[in-house]
């Protein structure tokens, strides 16, 4: 049955913003607490403790991570060393002042190659250390603290190689940039505003779990006092390429409290724009093509010096806002910068280098594409329409565990 119009009361529990609270990380310390204080013991008792506490499983994970580092990191190190040498040769044969923009790009690529080479060398050293500790554990002379350190090293190595291999797939012109995540409530009133805040919490939780360097966080409220639009800037590299597949409409479907057997729906729109970390947005906009005004929630204020600013590109209808800066002028400049970034991405997606040829209806269709459905009820389900992936762990996804969708989207985009 088709979804009906939602009521705020029926979604308040599902879309509660309490999901923004920081989740407590899981710890494995309890699994080794039963061993002797010095981490040693006789052969029989130690083996029994290992089996009871699952340390054999941890040892297997350490060994798997070491094998992966030995096979993957070595070839990656050779490739990155070659890339570093190529960039150095390019710099030696170029006058940096002839083309400052191109020189900056080459210097950035060289710095990136050097950084990756250093990481991979450190990774190989730590893998050798973890391998030695794992071998000592077979002799029952292992200190549990060292074993825990080796396990943590193996986890870090696996996560680093996962990120490294995924980032190597990101080759778009803006993929290496940071990202600004903007979540805007749909047209369903209070229900969509509650849902928008829940989606915003999902991305905030994901960023924390990734250890990302997050910057400005801002929220613009509606006339009812709820979140109408919210934004978070993530200043880590490759975030735009990682998250770009998340943009679009995120729809929540849930059982109606008024009509049994029917479902209601509410939506929020997610926009991902590049956050240029060390260069300005390279796009010229004529001021006559822009409409600059206070954000809708601030229209009734007389003093706009510290209020949110909304900028609209008149021809395409694309808008951008800013509310996190200290002055009206600073918010205006930030909003224009975000608008330029949006238009750059739209131009690339529509394969049009001339903004004058982009129609407003085409942009609206681009933004209205549905990305993901979150179905509540007896059978919870998250369905990602970009990849076709379906997960039943709805609460886990809303707590920021969206990596399967992100990886699937990157792979499918390249395919």
Secondary structure, DSSP 8 states (H G I E B T S, - for coil): ---EE--HHHHTTTT-GGGGS-------GGGGTTS-TTS---HHHHHHHHHHHTHHHHHHHHHHHHHHIIIIIHHHHHHHHHHHHHHHHHHHTS-TTT-HHHHHHHHHHHHHHHHHHHHHHHHHHHHHHHHHHHHHHTTT---HHHHHHHHHHHHHHHHHHHHHHHHTT--STTTTSEEEEEEEE-SSTHHHHHHHHHHHHHHHHHHHHHT--EEEEEEEE-TTSSEEEEEEEE-STTHHHHHGGG-EEEEEEEE-SSSTT-EEEEEEEEEEEEE-SSS-------GGGEEEEE-GGGTT-S--TTS-EEEEETTT--EEEE--SSSHHHHHHHHHHHHHHHHHHHHHHTT-S-GGG--HHHHHHHHT-EEEEEE-SSS-EEEETTT--EES-HHHHHTT--HHHHHHHHHHHH-
